[in-house]
Amino acid sequence: MVIPERTRQVQVDGLSLVCHVRGRGPLCVVHPGGPGMHWEYLQIPLAERGLTMAYLEPAGTGESGFLTTEAGYDVATYVAHLDAVVRTFGGDPVFVLGHGHGGFVAQNYALRHPGRVAGLILYSTSPVADARTSASTRELLRRHAAENPAPGILAAWDRTPGTSADEATERLREIFPAYFADYRRREAEFRHLRDRVRCWPRAQSDFDVRDGLPSITAPTLVTAGAHDVFWPDAAEALRWGIPESRLVTFPESGHLAHLEEAERFAHVLLEFTRRVSGPIRTAQA
């Protein structure tokens, strides 16, 4: 049965944020990566069978409002916006899932608002992003480009996102094959998504919460693809830094395990959320 989508608009500081709500059951607010990636790539239909998934369009993407200055697109702003979304859906704790850059937001949110997080899902993300991690990613991309018939990936990575959504989207689509463990083998399956994925040029600032990880009290699930070139070793750092967190690695995946190993990813996600006890907010239509 197809579950109809509901669209909710959340007002914060004169800005409208759009959330796409699908599914039934406990509420899980989903923050996409990038920064600047459109929410659709992160939709997890199989998880919607047991969770109400609220996919957020962050400020400056999709149909959500745009900030007046580029400097405003920082983690603190994204955290404040995420908090506005959680408060709009109700007062009880919710699950929060952050992918990539969205994981930076989710970690900060769990640290600043621990009482509002029933469970934290950190998906293909890292506790730190700086010049060193960027250099590690570039080296892994260089190896990936050398081993796969996709010579334009490294050049696209080195190119700035530009100043328009069209430029940022073109760059993302050139890099996109590197998001997968074996894009060439499964190109027929994922080509349509690559042709549809969109991105807006949002700068990423340095980020480091390693010292704060032991203070995260929410039950935490860390997920990572064994072939992810973007955050090498980050999942282990999260696992050991966050008390009693659980790490699940997907052996046939890169950065997008929810697509590459869709059934197992959804199973792991639903299993984790079912294990968490306490008051959980169920979204209202």
Secondary structure, DSSP 8 states (H G I E B T S, - for coil): -----EEEEEEETTEEEEEEEEESSBEEEEE--TTTB-GGGG--GGGGGTSEEEEEE-TTSTTS---SSGGG-SHHHHHHHHHHHHHHH-SS-EEEEEETHHHHHHHHHHHH-GGGEEEEEEES--SEESHHHHHHHHHHHHHHHHHTT-THHHHHHHS---SSHHHHHHHHHHHGGGGSSSTTTTHHHHHHHHHH--B-------EE-GGGGGG--S-EEEEEETT-SSSTTHHHHHHHHSTT-EEEEETT-SS-HHHHTHHHHHHHHHHHHHH--S---B---
